[in-house]
Amino acid sequence: MSGLCGWFSSEPGALPIGEMAAPLCRNGAHEVVTAEHRAGALAVATAANSATLLREDGLIVAMWGDRADTLARLWRSHGAKACAALSGSFAFAIIDERRGEALLAVDRTGARPLYYQQLGRTLAFASSADALARHPGAGHEIDPQALYSYLYFHGVPAPASIYKGQRRLMPGESLHMCGARMVRTRYWKPQFDESAGAGGPALQQELVDTVRGASADAQGAGAAGVLLSGGRASAAIATLLGSANPVRTYAIGYGDEAALAPARRLAQQLGARHRELVASAGQVADAAVRLAAGCDQPHGDPALLSTYFGAGLARADGVQRLLAGHGGASLFGMRAHYARQARLSQYERIPSALRQTLVEPFLFRLAGRVRAAPLRHARSYIEDALASLPQRLEASNLLHGYGSAEVLEPGFMDAIDPTAPAAMLGESWWQSDGCSQVNQLIALDLQFALAGCQLPAAIGACRLAGIEAAFPFLGDAVIAFAARLAPQHKLDGARLAPLWRKALNDLLPPRQGPRARPAAPPLAQWLHAEPRIRQLVSDSLSDLKRRHIVRAGFIDTLLAAGAGVQPQPHARMAWLLMMLEQWLAQRPGAAVRMPAARGLLREPESCRP
């Protein structure tokens, strides 16, 4: 594990910096390097030379992902604007004793997290929420609003943290502190200029060349491997790297070894050194518990299992960095919900007078009396289309589908703002106003799905296995290329990612047999047929009842459904709640306080009826 931590303060440190850095030393960090002066202290934990520390002339610089001396020169010449001159994946902290200033920043995708908390006249920060919580002033109180965000997003997106009082820098954000004045700045935001209108072979080749360069940069000088997730992005990375030298590839399956045949076939065509694993129910249960213990924020995406297992295989091979295809499908328009939202938006093109006087009255009245499937589908389409973006994205949200009030205890609902996630989505949506709809959806995915949840989860899983994670499709050059593509290169009517498909069809080896698909963990099947996983879920949800966060009746419904073949939404929610309880249970010092309850909701004496 790698990372940094420290504090900037005019007061003496109450905790040795080495103790604060202890959570950064788990799972493969080679050493901790520290530096202190009168204005503060910094520490970096390094693995595979991924973090550096510099101290000179009253300046301490901790850089995770690049060279500290380069950053020091930029700080002296550009001051707080230094981060805008950097590229690649990074997080850093600068403490300048002479100027009495500190600067924190993360890269443009937020791939390397950085948490911070203002504690009186002290600014404490760390790349791990657990490391920051070790500072004496920080505490371990769980933020109920962050718990709600977890249930809504299946992770805790920036700027929030699971711990109350902590904040997390958003993608492309810096924090500058001078004396007692603290200023957060978005030094970079996605800019979709949508100027590359003409397609054709030249643009396809530019896409391939850009991804090739980003893959080589992400690979670095050390031993690296590629996780073949079943998607085209990871297959492209393996193909591009394998064209120069043999590449190591890894694939994970669940229950059905035949599902790994496409990845195995690709590896054979590339001459890759390939390893794969079909995870058993026991391995899945053990991994879920370890992931909950090892990640400093709760993560509810079951796809995290594949990253963890793949990282374990890679570590056994001596690999230091695992490359994954995160971001490729989003940037180039391969998400199915982009096409769905485009179809729903077509309804707005019908004149409003015609919609309100003819179409809607006819369908709403007739569909209520006639059970014909086409009429029901038409009515459902119109009901969804009547909501505007981004509000109608809630129609596919798991928590929204159940209803927050049906899932959560009244006391917990009193302690949170259930409209906050939708407000966050709305604010981000309007920041990209003026772009095409598909690019606005991509901007949301970059901030919430990727930077908010998937990247921290994947990085945490790889750290737990003792290696680094890298994401070539989130390299600066790839993002810049995707941002200038015309919308029709990402979504042409209802046709997803035409440029991406054509470029990769020409790049990837010809298929022989069924198309590769992402290996999704079969949650419903596990909860029905695997006693080990069913017991883990049952025990976890029963323990979760005692926290008075989720209604006992709702948990009973989920557990009762486990006796039969569970619908996928039930299974998904059961897994989400199980991972939350496992995360909370393995942090006995953490507490959830709610104003109405006036007490700890960690281990109450009795269950609420």
LINPEDA-V724025 format. One record per pair of residues at least 24 apart in sequence whose ideal C-beta (glycine too) atoms are under 6 Angstrom apart, sorted by the first residue. I is the first residue (numbers start at 0). J is the second residue. Records with the same first field share a line. If there is no record, write none. Layout:
I = J, J
//
This chain:
0 = 25, 26, 27, 28, 462
1 = 44, 45, 46, 49, 50
2 = 44, 63, 126, 127
3 = 43, 61, 63, 92, 126
4 = 42, 125, 130
5 = 40, 41, 92
6 = 39, 121, 123
7 = 39, 94, 101, 122
8 = 39, 121
9 = 120
10 = 120
12 = 40
13 = 135
14 = 134, 135
16 = 40, 42
19 = 130, 133
20 = 44
22 = 127, 129, 130
23 = 127, 130
26 = 462, 463, 465
27 = 465
34 = 59
36 = 96
37 = 96
38 = 94, 96
39 = 94
41 = 92
47 = 221, 319
49 = 467
57 = 96, 97
58 = 95
59 = 94
60 = 93
61 = 92
62 = 91
63 = 90, 111
64 = 88, 89, 111
65 = 89
79 = 175
82 = 173, 186
83 = 186
86 = 475
90 = 126
100 = 177
101 = 176
102 = 175
103 = 174
104 = 173
105 = 168
107 = 170, 171, 187
108 = 170, 450, 473
109 = 170, 450
110 = 454
112 = 167, 455
113 = 168
114 = 160, 165, 167
115 = 166
116 = 164, 165
122 = 176
127 = 295
128 = 160, 162, 295
129 = 295
131 = 165
132 = 162
139 = 588, 589
140 = 590
141 = 589, 591
143 = 414, 415, 593
144 = 415
147 = 415
149 = 297
150 = 398
151 = 398, 420
152 = 452
153 = 299, 300, 452
154 = 298, 451, 452
155 = 296
156 = 447, 451
161 = 296
170 = 450
189 = 442
190 = 482
191 = 434, 438, 482
192 = 483
193 = 485
194 = 483
195 = 483, 484, 485
196 = 485
198 = 498
203 = 501, 502
206 = 502
207 = 502, 506
209 = 476, 477, 480
211 = 239
213 = 471, 474, 476, 477
214 = 239, 240, 471
217 = 322, 469, 471
221 = 319
222 = 317, 318, 319
223 = 320, 322
224 = 249, 313, 318, 321
225 = 322
226 = 309, 321, 323
227 = 262
228 = 517
229 = 515, 516, 517, 518
230 = 324, 517
231 = 503
232 = 324, 327, 472
233 = 324
234 = 265, 507
235 = 503
236 = 322, 471
238 = 507
241 = 269, 271
245 = 270
246 = 271
247 = 272
248 = 273
249 = 274, 309, 312, 313
250 = 275
251 = 276, 305, 308, 309
252 = 277, 518
253 = 278, 520, 521
258 = 518
261 = 515
268 = 508
274 = 312
276 = 308
278 = 308
280 = 529, 531, 532
281 = 531
284 = 531, 532, 535
288 = 581
291 = 578, 581, 582, 585
292 = 585
293 = 463
294 = 459
297 = 579, 582
298 = 456
299 = 575, 578
300 = 456
301 = 520, 574
303 = 456, 460
304 = 520
306 = 457, 460
307 = 460
310 = 460, 461, 464, 466
311 = 464
313 = 466
314 = 464, 465, 466
319 = 466
320 = 467, 469
321 = 461, 466, 468
322 = 469, 471
323 = 470
325 = 453, 470
326 = 449, 470, 472, 473
327 = 472
329 = 441, 444
330 = 481
331 = 496, 499
332 = 489, 490, 495, 496
333 = 495, 496
337 = 437, 440, 490
338 = 493, 495
341 = 490
343 = 383, 384
346 = 384
389 = 424, 425, 428
397 = 571
406 = 553
408 = 547, 550
410 = 593, 595, 596
411 = 548
413 = 595
414 = 593, 594
435 = 486
437 = 486, 489, 490
522 = 570, 574
523 = 565, 567, 570
526 = 561, 565, 570
527 = 564
533 = 561
536 = 573, 577
539 = 577, 580, 581
540 = 576
542 = 580
543 = 576, 580
544 = 606
545 = 603, 606
546 = 600
547 = 600, 607
//
